[in-house]
């Protein structure tokens, strides 16, 4: 049924609630989240992917996405409990080929719901190998293998807001055909090593002296980063003293002989500067998965407190007139909820690059969508449809809704 729905090229009518309302002020009510909370949680989940795939800071960049006593359970029920055990797993070991341009975890459809103690999130993930990402694989001569996706599933997260920002208290990877309870029932504990790297005070990776980003800052930067015609995800924004550095993954989509294949392609490093109320990319670099970082992009590989980009020319043009940050956040949640509702428990509709434009009647949006069936470990993912959603959106008393949808195959 989900393949039939996704393959419709004619317009269809969809009416879905945009999800929980935003609190008007941070911390305005228990069980409420404001727009900045949504952006910070999405940024944290993107940082999860970058931290694990790069193996940065001996795995502690990834570990610091969790609370100090946090738990990660992989799809087989293997449990990594506590910062050190999580970091050891994330480092990749002495033979790891991880590095700054390694890309493997493509996360999308991040649905976030408030809870009395914080938030819970669900998201889809495709996990790729090759391109320098392989964990524990002995280095070999010659170029790394072409990246491809071999598995994936759904992340189930329990999040808590700490004095250092949002953190994951528990994450469970659920592969197709199972449930979080089944994964937990198969729990196999791990052994924690000794601590070797002190924790960062800020889960966003911000260093002392970094500027504090608002919801509007995140909205502008993420929106700009998603203008690429390709499939882009995991936009991780790291504030520095004079701007922000965004890193994002790009997916490879290839069609030959009627067959579509997908896999990790590369990574963007982009420096954003702000003038008045406008953010603009002023220095950007794209690197294929597993390739060396060129000298010009090295300041962005391991981000210090201050990044010195090339001279920034004055910004031209008027201030942006677009939707407010909370509207962008709510529409993002609408897309995630739409996918979860249509898939009914099994991940099939992977939606990327939600691009929204304000109109007199509400908004229009375009988004890449890949409809697929996830394979098991080592089995190829089967792609059944790929294209764009082209939607008309309207804001009602119940929040943002999809008035009409057209699926345009590519």
Secondary structure, 3 states (H helix, E strand, C coil): CHHHHHCCCCCECCCCCCCCCECCCCCCCCCCECHHHHHHHHHHHHHHHHHHHHCHHHHHHHHCCEEEEEEEECCCCEEEECHHHHHHHHHCCCCCCCCCCCCCEEEEEEEEEEECCEEEEEEEEEEEECCCCCCCCCCCCCCCCCCEEEEEEEEEEEEEEECCEEEEEEEEEECCCCCHHHHHHCCECCCCCCCCCCCCCCCCCCCCCCCCCCHHHHHHHHHHHCCCCCEEEEEEEEEECCEEEEEEEEEEEEEECCEEEEEEEEEEEEEEEEECCEEEEEEEEEEECCCCCCHHHHHHHCCCCCCCCCCCCCCCCCCCCCCCHHHHHHHHHHHHHHHHHHHCCCCCEEEEEEEEEEECCEEEEEEEEEEEECCCCCCCCEEEEEEEEEEEEEEECCEEEEEEEEEEEC
